[in-house]
Amino acid sequence: MKRENWSPFRELTTNRNLKRQAQVQVIAGFYETFPQKERLPQINQDVLEMSNKYCDLKASVTQRGKVFTSIAGQLQRLLEEPSATSIADEVSLSLVKVYALANLYVCPDSSVQISISPESPKNYLLTVKQQGFDAQDVDAEFHNKPDANLLLAGYGACAEIYEMGFIQALKNKTASFSNTNNIKVVYNAAHEHLCSDAE
């Protein structure tokens, strides 16, 4: 019997091909978002490592909010890294973009189902800026890396929304701030684009 006619072999080959196709889609999606980047093997490898990291994260938790808590923690650490100040916005967007691509193509069937499209992070940022977020009402550090800060706020908001529901999460957060407009803009945009399947 020819090896290629052996059912388990065909199944293994098919699985490898599907995985490879998913990886190609993740890499292609990354370069569509960052067309200025030169297509290099090292960048491809970095993208696939981020993709694997996200899928490992999804496999390790049982609640959707935990995924967003972990991503928010990664974004927070990036913001706190002094050497990353000049590239924080780009790296933060790269991270969440690859995670969204991995969610769609590589590990969509994880036990934790998350509804987020590859366009969601950019659409979230655009909505926040269009809906009247007041950048003058935040500290000076925000202006050095605005997108990174907004992504952290959005993913953190989703972690809370998954935990307690949108209405309660927004109520709790606005109770802690004098200017509630920015909070409402971030939470509404996050709920619309990053965690629309949350209650």
Disulfide bonds with the S-S distance in Angstrom:
Cys55-Cys107 2.17
Cys158-Cys195 2.19
